[in-house]
Amino acid sequence: MEEMAELLKQIAPEIALTIENRHTILRNIYFNQPIGRRVLSSILSWSERQLRTEVKRLEEQGLLKIDSKGMELTSAGEEIIFGLEHFIYHLRGLNPIAQNIRRKFNCGYVSIIPGNSDEDETIKMQLGKEAAQYLKRTINNGDIVAVTGGTTMAQIPRAMEKISGLKDVIVVPGRGGLGERVEIESNTIAAELAKKLEAKYKLLYVPDNLSPETMESIINEPGIREILKIIRRTNILLHGIGGAEEIGRRRGLSEQEIIEINKMGAVAEAFGYYFDNKGKVVHTTTSVGLTISDLKNIRIVIAIAGGANKAPAIQAFLKYHSPTVFITDEGAARKLLELEGGEDDEQKNS
């Protein structure tokens, strides 16, 4: 399929572009349906006239339907978007990029979703879908699954199909909360994922931004201590990667503390640790739950992060730790290689 995609780009690049554009339209309708044409044109940053022409063709082909509520995909349209995913991946030349990232950062497996979640919110949904599919393939009876919070992580249980037959699986939050929107907190994500897995879940009702003294007192409570013991036995971890300043503000750091971590060169945060662009830990904050020292003991670590703007944070964290699986998007992947000093070797030689 990779060879076929390359041949199509060479002999008929205009057809390749049409396929990509129509796939983008169908994907955005799927994740936002029912949706009006004006709203969709705004999401895609297309003119209504340009979109109207393509929508008409897709309707004629029986891939979408339009009524007073807006546009929705037909079953044929849904089959097309999922059937084309692998082809679009190769059409965008993402396989050599994934292999290069895998080699550079010693990841076990790298998956790249076409697109840039900085520009297209539906890409976050696809990142969550890819993580859910990988979890479905690898989870075993008796596993303890830990998840962290965030907008991309919240897409995982939404994308996860219900699984029956698993025994003795427990889902837990990987860390305490940040006091944010409840739908993106790790406790909520853990509970929703457990429902899809028909598993038990344990919640950790401890904020992640307490003073060291208060934190020490709380984690010594018998109930909290028992939950932390379970969390430390995690077999599968799904976690995000954050930008240092962004997470610092979400954690409630003062302006002076933000200035200080910027002076230290911090560009990434994970598990309460801040990393510079070399992958060196330059600052830590109080945190409850898993720490970076626990990662080496976890069978499968799945890191999920996308968006070109997050590439410096991704680069910093991957220099510190090589996950079993890294799931990202095209925007972040291309920017990551640019930061590393160039594109994929195979692309250079082609």
VENURLIN-V867676 format. One record per residue. N is the residue number from 0. PHI is phi in degrees with one decimal (none if undefined). NEAR is the number of other ideal C-beta (glycine too) atoms within 12 Angstrom. D_CENTER is the distance of its C-alpha to the mean C-alpha in Angstrom with 2 decimals. Layout:
n = {N | N}
phi = {PHI | PHI}
near = {NEAR | NEAR}
d_center = {D_CENTER | D_CENTER}
//
This chain:
n = {0 | 1 | 2 | 3 | 4 | 5 | 6 | 7 | 8 | 9 | 10 | 11 | 12 | 13 | 14 | 15 | 16 | 17 | 18 | 19 | 20 | 21 | 22 | 23 | 24 | 25 | 26 | 27 | 28 | 29 | 30 | 31 | 32 | 33 | 34 | 35 | 36 | 37 | 38 | 39 | 40 | 41 | 42 | 43 | 44 | 45 | 46 | 47 | 48 | 49 | 50 | 51 | 52 | 53 | 54 | 55 | 56 | 57 | 58 | 59 | 60 | 61 | 62 | 63 | 64 | 65 | 66 | 67 | 68 | 69 | 70 | 71 | 72 | 73 | 74 | 75 | 76 | 77 | 78 | 79 | 80 | 81 | 82 | 83 | 84 | 85 | 86 | 87 | 88 | 89 | 90 | 91 | 92 | 93 | 94 | 95 | 96 | 97 | 98 | 99 | 100 | 101 | 102 | 103 | 104 | 105 | 106 | 107 | 108 | 109 | 110 | 111 | 112 | 113 | 114 | 115 | 116 | 117 | 118 | 119 | 120 | 121 | 122 | 123 | 124 | 125 | 126 | 127 | 128 | 129 | 130 | 131 | 132 | 133 | 134 | 135 | 136 | 137 | 138 | 139 | 140 | 141 | 142 | 143 | 144 | 145 | 146 | 147 | 148 | 149 | 150 | 151 | 152 | 153 | 154 | 155 | 156 | 157 | 158 | 159 | 160 | 161 | 162 | 163 | 164 | 165 | 166 | 167 | 168 | 169 | 170 | 171 | 172 | 173 | 174 | 175 | 176 | 177 | 178 | 179 | 180 | 181 | 182 | 183 | 184 | 185 | 186 | 187 | 188 | 189 | 190 | 191 | 192 | 193 | 194 | 195 | 196 | 197 | 198 | 199 | 200 | 201 | 202 | 203 | 204 | 205 | 206 | 207 | 208 | 209 | 210 | 211 | 212 | 213 | 214 | 215 | 216 | 217 | 218 | 219 | 220 | 221 | 222 | 223 | 224 | 225 | 226 | 227 | 228 | 229 | 230 | 231 | 232 | 233 | 234 | 235 | 236 | 237 | 238 | 239 | 240 | 241 | 242 | 243 | 244 | 245 | 246 | 247 | 248 | 249 | 250 | 251 | 252 | 253 | 254 | 255 | 256 | 257 | 258 | 259 | 260 | 261 | 262 | 263 | 264 | 265 | 266 | 267 | 268 | 269 | 270 | 271 | 272 | 273 | 274 | 275 | 276 | 277 | 278 | 279 | 280 | 281 | 282 | 283 | 284 | 285 | 286 | 287 | 288 | 289 | 290 | 291 | 292 | 293 | 294 | 295 | 296 | 297 | 298 | 299 | 300 | 301 | 302 | 303 | 304 | 305 | 306 | 307 | 308 | 309 | 310 | 311 | 312 | 313 | 314 | 315 | 316 | 317 | 318 | 319 | 320 | 321 | 322 | 323 | 324 | 325 | 326 | 327 | 328 | 329 | 330 | 331 | 332 | 333 | 334 | 335 | 336 | 337 | 338 | 339 | 340 | 341 | 342 | 343 | 344 | 345 | 346 | 347 | 348 | 349}
phi = {none | -62.6 | -65.9 | -61.7 | -63.8 | -65.2 | -63.7 | -63.0 | -63.4 | -77.3 | -89.8 | -148.1 | -59.8 | -68.5 | -71.2 | -58.7 | -66.0 | -62.7 | -61.3 | -61.7 | -62.8 | -70.4 | -63.6 | -61.8 | -61.1 | -62.8 | -63.8 | -68.1 | -65.4 | -56.2 | -82.1 | -124.9 | -68.2 | -73.9 | -139.2 | -80.6 | -65.0 | -64.4 | -63.9 | -64.5 | -63.7 | -68.8 | -61.8 | -85.6 | 58.9 | -107.4 | -73.1 | -61.6 | -64.6 | -61.6 | -66.7 | -57.7 | -62.2 | -69.4 | -62.4 | -60.5 | -64.7 | -67.7 | -68.2 | -62.5 | -83.3 | 76.2 | -96.8 | -146.8 | -128.6 | -126.0 | -139.9 | -64.2 | -80.7 | 131.8 | -98.4 | -139.4 | -80.1 | -84.0 | -61.7 | -65.5 | -63.8 | -65.0 | -61.4 | -65.1 | -65.1 | -78.8 | -69.0 | -88.3 | -52.7 | -67.0 | -66.7 | -61.4 | -55.0 | -76.1 | -60.8 | -83.8 | 67.5 | -89.7 | -63.8 | -62.9 | -66.0 | -61.5 | -66.6 | -67.2 | -63.0 | -58.7 | -70.3 | -63.2 | -111.9 | 57.5 | -81.5 | -69.4 | -151.5 | -124.7 | -121.2 | -119.2 | -90.7 | -57.9 | 110.1 | -135.7 | -68.2 | -66.3 | -107.8 | -140.0 | -62.9 | -66.3 | -65.0 | -61.2 | -64.2 | -72.3 | -61.9 | -63.0 | -64.0 | -64.4 | -64.8 | -63.2 | -66.2 | -66.8 | -60.5 | -59.4 | -74.4 | -115.5 | -71.9 | -123.1 | -56.6 | 83.3 | -71.9 | -109.2 | -106.8 | -112.3 | -131.8 | -101.0 | -95.0 | 131.7 | -67.6 | -71.4 | -61.9 | -65.3 | -77.2 | -64.0 | -65.1 | -66.3 | -89.8 | -72.4 | -75.5 | -64.7 | -118.5 | -111.4 | 101.2 | -72.8 | -118.3 | 59.2 | -89.5 | -125.3 | -111.9 | -135.7 | -73.4 | -74.8 | -146.6 | -72.5 | -88.5 | -111.0 | 69.2 | -98.1 | -56.2 | -60.4 | -70.5 | -110.9 | -79.0 | -62.1 | -60.6 | -64.6 | -62.6 | -62.3 | -65.1 | -67.6 | -67.1 | -60.0 | -62.1 | -68.5 | -90.9 | 52.0 | -116.9 | -80.9 | -143.2 | -122.9 | -110.9 | -116.7 | -89.6 | -134.7 | -63.8 | -94.1 | -127.3 | -88.0 | -69.5 | -56.1 | -66.1 | -64.9 | -60.2 | -60.9 | -66.1 | -69.3 | -70.9 | -90.0 | -66.3 | -53.1 | -63.1 | -67.7 | -61.6 | -65.3 | -65.3 | -63.7 | -62.8 | -65.1 | -59.2 | -70.2 | -99.0 | -54.0 | -100.4 | -130.0 | -121.0 | -114.3 | -141.2 | -98.4 | -130.4 | -113.6 | -72.0 | -59.2 | -68.2 | -58.6 | -70.0 | -57.1 | -67.9 | -65.0 | -82.6 | 84.1 | -65.7 | -71.8 | -58.9 | -65.4 | -66.9 | -62.3 | -59.9 | -65.3 | -69.4 | -67.2 | -62.7 | -74.0 | 86.9 | -66.4 | -125.3 | -138.5 | -138.7 | -157.0 | 58.5 | 84.1 | -111.3 | -111.3 | -120.0 | -88.1 | -71.2 | -95.7 | 84.6 | -93.1 | -73.1 | -114.8 | -163.3 | -132.1 | -128.3 | -62.9 | -153.6 | -118.8 | 115.3 | -69.9 | -122.6 | -64.7 | -72.3 | -80.0 | -59.3 | -67.0 | -96.2 | -97.9 | -60.4 | -130.1 | -112.0 | -111.6 | -96.5 | -128.9 | -162.1 | -143.9 | 99.8 | -57.3 | -65.9 | -92.0 | -56.3 | -60.5 | -67.9 | -60.8 | -57.8 | -62.7 | -68.9 | -66.3 | -72.9 | -85.7 | -138.2 | -99.1 | -73.2 | -61.7 | -134.9 | -123.2 | -112.8 | -143.9 | -116.4 | -61.4 | -58.2 | -68.2 | -63.2 | -66.2 | -67.3 | -60.8 | -67.5 | -62.2 | -65.3 | -80.1 | 106.9 | 148.5 | -84.4 | -59.7 | -56.2 | -65.3 | -67.8 | -63.6 | -84.4 | -83.0}
near = {17 | 23 | 13 | 17 | 29 | 23 | 16 | 24 | 23 | 15 | 12 | 16 | 16 | 13 | 17 | 26 | 18 | 19 | 29 | 30 | 26 | 31 | 36 | 35 | 43 | 41 | 39 | 40 | 39 | 33 | 30 | 26 | 27 | 20 | 30 | 23 | 31 | 18 | 20 | 37 | 24 | 16 | 24 | 31 | 14 | 22 | 15 | 18 | 13 | 18 | 31 | 21 | 20 | 34 | 36 | 19 | 19 | 36 | 26 | 14 | 19 | 16 | 32 | 37 | 24 | 25 | 13 | 9 | 13 | 21 | 34 | 27 | 33 | 23 | 15 | 18 | 31 | 23 | 16 | 27 | 35 | 21 | 17 | 30 | 30 | 22 | 27 | 35 | 30 | 28 | 34 | 35 | 30 | 36 | 30 | 29 | 38 | 36 | 24 | 30 | 42 | 28 | 20 | 27 | 33 | 18 | 31 | 22 | 27 | 40 | 41 | 47 | 43 | 41 | 37 | 30 | 37 | 23 | 22 | 30 | 25 | 36 | 39 | 39 | 32 | 42 | 49 | 42 | 32 | 36 | 50 | 38 | 25 | 32 | 41 | 28 | 19 | 25 | 35 | 22 | 15 | 17 | 32 | 38 | 51 | 48 | 51 | 49 | 42 | 44 | 31 | 44 | 47 | 36 | 36 | 46 | 36 | 27 | 33 | 34 | 19 | 18 | 28 | 12 | 14 | 25 | 16 | 18 | 33 | 34 | 44 | 41 | 47 | 49 | 46 | 40 | 34 | 35 | 20 | 27 | 15 | 17 | 20 | 30 | 33 | 49 | 39 | 30 | 48 | 45 | 27 | 33 | 45 | 33 | 21 | 30 | 36 | 21 | 34 | 23 | 31 | 31 | 29 | 42 | 22 | 34 | 31 | 37 | 28 | 24 | 13 | 16 | 11 | 18 | 24 | 16 | 16 | 25 | 30 | 16 | 18 | 11 | 17 | 25 | 19 | 17 | 33 | 32 | 19 | 30 | 42 | 26 | 24 | 39 | 31 | 39 | 47 | 52 | 46 | 47 | 48 | 41 | 35 | 40 | 30 | 30 | 41 | 32 | 21 | 28 | 35 | 21 | 27 | 14 | 13 | 11 | 23 | 25 | 15 | 20 | 33 | 23 | 16 | 24 | 22 | 38 | 38 | 43 | 46 | 46 | 42 | 36 | 35 | 42 | 37 | 27 | 27 | 20 | 29 | 19 | 29 | 25 | 30 | 21 | 36 | 29 | 38 | 37 | 43 | 38 | 31 | 32 | 17 | 29 | 29 | 17 | 19 | 32 | 25 | 30 | 42 | 47 | 48 | 51 | 53 | 48 | 38 | 29 | 24 | 44 | 35 | 35 | 40 | 49 | 35 | 36 | 47 | 40 | 27 | 33 | 32 | 24 | 40 | 30 | 36 | 43 | 46 | 52 | 45 | 37 | 33 | 48 | 50 | 34 | 30 | 44 | 38 | 20 | 28 | 26 | 13 | 17 | 24 | 29 | 18 | 20 | 19 | 13 | 10 | 13}
d_center = {25.47 | 24.40 | 28.10 | 28.61 | 25.85 | 27.48 | 30.89 | 29.87 | 28.57 | 31.91 | 34.30 | 32.76 | 30.01 | 30.73 | 29.91 | 26.61 | 25.75 | 26.96 | 24.80 | 21.63 | 22.78 | 23.69 | 20.48 | 18.66 | 21.21 | 20.89 | 17.09 | 17.35 | 20.32 | 18.67 | 15.87 | 18.50 | 21.74 | 24.48 | 24.22 | 27.09 | 27.64 | 27.97 | 24.64 | 22.93 | 24.87 | 23.65 | 19.94 | 20.62 | 23.17 | 25.75 | 29.35 | 30.40 | 33.00 | 30.65 | 28.34 | 31.45 | 32.65 | 29.50 | 29.12 | 32.77 | 32.34 | 29.42 | 31.53 | 34.50 | 32.57 | 31.75 | 27.97 | 27.80 | 30.26 | 31.27 | 33.08 | 33.81 | 30.35 | 28.64 | 26.94 | 25.41 | 24.67 | 27.23 | 26.50 | 27.27 | 24.71 | 21.95 | 23.21 | 23.10 | 19.46 | 18.33 | 21.25 | 20.49 | 16.84 | 18.14 | 20.87 | 18.79 | 16.71 | 20.12 | 21.59 | 19.16 | 20.15 | 16.76 | 18.16 | 20.22 | 17.46 | 15.26 | 18.46 | 19.31 | 16.15 | 16.73 | 20.32 | 19.97 | 17.68 | 18.98 | 15.79 | 16.74 | 14.47 | 12.16 | 10.42 | 10.10 | 9.57 | 12.62 | 12.57 | 11.37 | 9.27 | 11.99 | 14.45 | 13.08 | 11.30 | 11.20 | 8.61 | 5.99 | 8.03 | 7.99 | 4.44 | 5.56 | 8.79 | 8.33 | 7.32 | 10.22 | 12.44 | 12.23 | 13.03 | 15.79 | 17.27 | 17.54 | 18.40 | 22.10 | 24.76 | 25.06 | 21.53 | 20.17 | 16.43 | 14.93 | 11.84 | 11.24 | 10.93 | 9.16 | 8.45 | 4.79 | 6.08 | 9.07 | 8.08 | 8.36 | 12.11 | 12.74 | 11.80 | 13.54 | 17.13 | 19.83 | 20.99 | 24.61 | 26.61 | 24.54 | 26.82 | 26.52 | 22.71 | 21.67 | 18.36 | 18.28 | 16.42 | 15.68 | 17.17 | 19.38 | 18.57 | 18.74 | 20.83 | 18.40 | 17.91 | 18.32 | 15.65 | 12.81 | 14.83 | 14.13 | 17.46 | 16.72 | 13.45 | 15.50 | 18.41 | 16.71 | 15.10 | 18.59 | 20.24 | 18.37 | 19.32 | 22.78 | 22.47 | 23.79 | 21.87 | 22.93 | 22.02 | 22.42 | 24.27 | 24.29 | 22.99 | 21.28 | 23.43 | 26.96 | 29.80 | 30.41 | 33.57 | 32.10 | 29.14 | 31.68 | 33.75 | 31.02 | 29.48 | 33.03 | 33.39 | 33.93 | 31.36 | 28.57 | 29.72 | 29.49 | 25.89 | 24.98 | 26.82 | 24.67 | 21.41 | 22.89 | 23.38 | 19.70 | 19.31 | 15.59 | 13.00 | 9.31 | 8.40 | 6.69 | 8.84 | 10.98 | 13.81 | 17.12 | 18.98 | 16.36 | 15.86 | 19.61 | 20.50 | 18.34 | 20.13 | 23.39 | 24.62 | 27.78 | 28.22 | 30.28 | 27.61 | 25.09 | 27.82 | 28.37 | 24.85 | 24.82 | 28.20 | 26.89 | 24.42 | 21.28 | 18.15 | 15.40 | 15.15 | 14.00 | 16.15 | 18.77 | 19.38 | 19.43 | 19.45 | 21.31 | 20.54 | 22.36 | 20.16 | 23.02 | 22.78 | 24.75 | 24.39 | 23.57 | 23.63 | 24.60 | 21.91 | 22.32 | 20.55 | 18.98 | 19.70 | 18.88 | 22.13 | 20.93 | 18.20 | 20.98 | 22.23 | 19.17 | 19.39 | 15.77 | 13.09 | 9.51 | 7.51 | 3.75 | 4.27 | 5.82 | 9.27 | 12.62 | 13.63 | 11.21 | 12.67 | 15.48 | 13.49 | 11.46 | 14.94 | 16.60 | 14.55 | 14.65 | 18.35 | 18.74 | 16.93 | 16.10 | 13.58 | 14.56 | 11.39 | 8.97 | 6.22 | 6.09 | 8.06 | 11.82 | 12.39 | 10.83 | 12.37 | 15.71 | 15.95 | 15.20 | 18.10 | 20.17 | 19.94 | 20.94 | 23.97 | 23.61 | 22.16 | 22.17 | 25.65 | 26.13 | 25.52 | 28.07 | 30.56 | 30.25}
//
